[in-house]
Amino acid sequence: MRQATLHSIISISALSISAWAAGVTQCTSIAERKEILDLSPEEWSVLQSTVAILRRDGWFQWYSYIHDTSFNSIHGTSHFFPFHRRFIRDFEMIGQRYDPRFAVPYWNEFKDYRDPALSPILSTSYFGGNGRATDSCVSDGLQAGWTMTYPNSHCLARTFNGGAQIQAWYTSEYTSSVMQRDTTMAKFRPDIEYTVHGAAHIGLGGDMSTRTSTNDMVFMIHHAFIDHIWASWQSQGYQMTMDGPGAPGEPDVTLASLLPYYQEPIESVMTLGWGLMCYGYAAPVRSAPRTTTRRRRGLNMAFGDVAADLARTLPVHLLQKWFPGVNASAPRLGATRIAHGAKGLAKNGGGMPLPMDVPAEWVDMHGYDKHEVRRVVEEARDFVNDMNEAGYAPLY
């Protein structure tokens, strides 16, 4: 990177870090983060051109440096959600300096959990697919042929964890269950970080499975999705909920704790539409689920009335176990739903797939507690087994 460019990056970043100090006020304009497939051709063109400029001016190197050097403090701790919210917003704000229309979209991974490699997101038209068999380099899509410069010079790489496929990710129903059962950040954070979050990183492999996963633009749309999940949980009565462990040897995290690198209080990022968090999430509007004729409702499946409606079709004991936020005395669909579920299971090839194993090297790289990771994944597998044994047909 040219020294002049690095100097400008440091100067702009310093302005971003100190901007909140003027006082957290309500935003006067809001960037709309859309589901990636809902972008218009013009919006996709804005993203393409802005990302190219960010690469040209060294910003991918810069954000990989930040993520790498902050790594041990922002994973496996309650800094996970607030840091990545601030981080993605920082990237978005820098992009808006080049084009005010720029916004980071999100990937609704619930639609693609069963076979992510077949997602249009990973097609030539969008972010490209698996790396080449010979060298793992990405050769199609948005970042085709890119050479990354941090932590060393290398091609942008992906190595799917299922060969030509990607092992199945997590369903919207699982995430809805987590959101209904968890009432503290100390519980919610690992239940998402070790499952929905980790599955995409592990599944894509290559740069996405390293400390510098930010080299891959898919990191940004994946973490926008993770942030969307957090914002949705916040809206269920946990707007300012912040507790749980800090990094080893550090005190527990509170609203007053300072974000790694940014050195801003966590409280400053807790509310979308205030301070520097001048963005919001648009409801998805296109396409239908692959496994049902129901009208697609995207993330609302996990976070809205649809989840409650589907949960009412489960046996009472499973409803109480996995969906405590749903009224167990509500009218039930009973045998009709189970019959529908049997058809859905056959159509889906056996219901929900079991969650993937978490590789030991992934656990070690993050410094996770391996027993805690095993507990979370086993609980997720119990959920899937219960849903399948009940004949439940997932939305997607």
N, C-alpha and C positions, 0 to 999 in steps of 0.2 A: 504494500500500500504506500502511496506517496506520502511524505511527511506532512505536506500541506493538508492533504485530505484527512489524515489522522488528527491533526490539530483542530480542524473544523469539526470533526466528530466529537472530540473531547469538549470543545466549546459549546456546541449545541446540546450535548448531553448534560452539561453543567447547568444550562438554562432550564432544561426539562426537570432536573432534580430539584432546583430551587423554586420552581414556579408555584408549587402548592403553598409555599410559606406566606404568600400574600393573603391567604385566607381561603377556606373551603366554601365556595359559593356555588349556587345552582348554575348549570351550564346554560348558555344562551343558544347553542346549536348542538345537535346530537348526530353523531355518525351512526348510520344504520347498518348493523352487521347482519347480512342475509345468509341464508343457507346457500352454499356455493352454487348449487344447481339452479337457484332462482335469480342469479345474476343475469342482467340483460347483456347482449353483445357489447354494448358500450361500456358497461361496468366491468366486464371481463377484460376488455381492452385497457381500461384504466389500471386494473390490477397488473396486467402483463407489463405495461410500460413502466409503472412505478417500481415493480420488483426488479426490472432490468436496471433502472437507475440506482436503486439501492445497492445492487450488486456492484455496479460500476464504481460507486463512491465508497465502497468498503464497509457498508453497514452490516452485511452478513458476517464478515469477519469480526466486527465489533460486538455484535450480539452473541456470537458464539463465545467470544472471550468473556463477556459478562456471565453467561450461563455456566461456563466451565469454572470460572474462579469463584462463583457463588454456590457451586453445586452441593457441597456438603451441608449447607445451611438451609437449602430450599427443597430438599427431598427428605421424606421420612420425618418431617416436622410440621408444625402448624403454620409455618411460613409458606407452605406449598401453594395454597390457593391465592393468598394475597400477593405474593411475589409474582407469580405468573400472570395475574391480572394486570399488575403494574407494568410488567415486562412486555406483554403483548400490546398494551396501550401505548407504551413508549415507542415501540416499533411502528405502530399505527400513526402516531403523531409525527414521527420523522417522515413517514411516507406522505402525510398531508402537507408537509412543507414543500414537497415537489408537486403534488396535485391535491388540492383540498377535497376532491371527490373520493379519494382513496379511503377504503375501510377494509378491515380484515374480515372476510367471511368465515363461516363455520361449516364444518363437515358434520352433517347429521349421521353419525356412524351407526345409529340404531337401524337405519335402513339397510346397511351393508354388513351387519355383524356376521351373517351366516357364511358368506364367501366374499370377504373384502376385496380380494384381488380382481373380482368381476365388476367392482364399482366403476362408474364412469369417472369418478374423481381420479382414478389411477389409469386413465386412458390417455392416449396421445393428445386428445382435445383439451385436457386439463393438466394434471400434474405428472403425467407419465407413470410408467409401471415399474416392474422389477428391473434390477440391474442386469447387464449382460452376463451370460454364463461364463464368459472368459475372464472378466475383470470386475464384475458387479457394478460397473458404471451405468448411470441412468442415461439413456440415449434417446428418449422421446419426452414430449410434454414441455411444461413451462421451463424446466431447468435442464433441458437436454444438453449434454456435453459440457456442463459447468465444471470448472476447476475451482475447488475451494482452497482457501489459503490459511485457514486456522483449524487445528493447531499446526498443520503442515500443508504442503501442496499435495492435493489429491483430488481425484474425480469425486463428484457427488455420487454416493453409492447407496444401493438398496439390495438387500438379500432377504427375500421373503422367507419366513420361518417354516413354510410348508412346501418348499421347492418352488413350483410354479404357482402355488396357492398360498394363502395366508390362513393360519389356523383361526377358527371362529373367535369372535369377540363377544361382548356382553350385550344383553338385550335391554330394551327400554323397560320391560317389566322388572328386571333385576334392579335397575337404577331407581325405579319408582319405589320398590320395596325398601331400598336403602334410605331413600328420602323420608319415608314414613316411619322407619324404625329408629333412625339416628337423631338424637336431640342435642349432641355436643359436637364441636369440631374435632375433639379428640377421637371420636368414633367415626364421624362422617369422612374425615380426611383419609384414613387408611382404607376404608371401604370403597373409596373411589380411586385413590392413587394406585393401589396395588392391583386393581381390576381394570376398570374402563380406561383409565389413563395408561397403565403399563402395557395393556394388550396391543395397542396401536404401535407403540414404540418397538416392542418386541417383534410384532408381526411384520413390520416393514423392514426391520434390520438395517444394515449398513450404517450410514450416519445417524439415522434415527435411534439406533441402539447404543449410542455413545454419549459422552458428556457434552459433546458439541452437536447435539441433535438439531439445534437451531440452524445448521447449514441447510437443512431441508425445509422448504417453504411449507410442506405438509405439517411441520411442527406448529406453525402459526395457526392454521385452520383447525388442527386437532386441539390445541390449547384454548382456542376461542370456544370450541365445543365444551371442553371441560369447564371453562369459566361460565358458560351458559347453564350448565348443570348446577354449579355453585349458586349462581344468581337465582335460579329457580328454587333451590332449597332455602335460600335466604328469604324468599317471598312467602314461605310457609310459616313464618313466625321466628325466623332465625337471622334477621337482618344484620344484627350487630353481634352475633354469636362468635366469639373468638376465645379459645382456650386450648389446652393441650401442650405437648412438649416442644421445646426449642431444640437446637442442636445439642449434641452431647456436651455436658459441662456448662450449658447456658440455662437461664431460668425459663419457666413456662411462658408461653406466648400469650400476650394480652393485646387489647386494642392500642395500648400505648407503646408496645414493642416496635422497634424500628426495623423496617424492611431491609434485608441484606442488600448491599450495594447502594440502594437509593437513599437509605438513612432517613426515611419518612415514616411517621407513625402509621401503623396498619389501619387505624381509624380513617385515614384520608382516602382509602380505596374501597371502603365498605359499601358505598352507595353509588350505584350507577346514576349518571346525570348530575353529579356534583363534583366539585373540584376539577381534577384532571380526567375524571372518568366520564368523559362526554361522549358516550356511546350507548346503544341499546340493541336488543336483539329483535329482528323482525320475525314474525310467524312465517313458517314455510307455506308455500302456496301451490306447489306443483306435484304431479305424478301420484301414483297409487302404490300401496304396499304390494310386494311381489306375491305374498301368500294369502291374500284376502281381497275381496271386492269392496271392503270398507273404504270410505273416503279417508285419504291420508291426513293425519293430523300431526305428523312429525314429532317434535319433542313434547307436544301436548299429550301424547300417548303416555309418557312417563310422568308428566307433571300436572295433569289436569283431570277433567271429568272422565275422560276415556279410561284412564287407569282405574278409577273407582268403579266404573261400569263393568269392566272386565273382571276386576277383583271380586265383584258380587257373584260371579259365576263359580267361584271356587268353593270347595267344602268349607264349612265354618271354621274347622280347626286350622286349616291352612290360611284362611283369611286372617284369623287372629294372630297366627304365627308370623306371617310375612307382610300383611297389609293392615297394621293396627289403626291406620288413619281412616279406614273405611268402616262405615256403620254396618256391623254384623247382622243387624236386624232388618236391613233393607230388603226389599223384594228380590227374590232369587230366581235365576233362570233354570237352575237344576239340571234335570236330565236332558233338556233340549240343548243346553250349552255343552254338556258332556258329549252328546252325539255329534255336535258340530266340531268339538275338539278332536274326536277320533278321526274325522275326515281331515282336519287340519294337520294332525300328526302324520298321517299317511302322506299328505301332500308335501309336508316339510321334511320328509325323510326321517321321522322319528322324534319330532319335537325339538326342543331347545338342545343345542350341542353343549356338552360339558365344557367348562372353562379350561383353557390351556394350562399346562404347568408353567411356573415361573422359573426361568433358568437360574441356576446358582450364581452365574457370573453377573446377571442383572441385579440380583439381591446384593452381592458383594460390592459391585460398583457404586451402589447407592448407600451402602452402609446400613441397609434395612435390618431389622430384627427378623431373622428367618422364621422364627416361631410365630411371630405376628403375621407375617406374610402367609404362612401355611394356614393359620387360623382363618384368615379372611377368605382365601381361595377355597378352603374346605366348606366354609359357610355358603359361599356362592354355589358350590357344587350341590350342597344339600338343597338349596333353593331350586336349582334346575331339576334335580331328581324328583322333588315334591311336585313341581309343576307338570312334569312329564307323566308321573304316576297318576296324577289327577286327570289326565287327558286334556290338559290345557293347550290350546292352539295359539302360539304367539302371533302377534299382529303382523310381524315381518318374517 
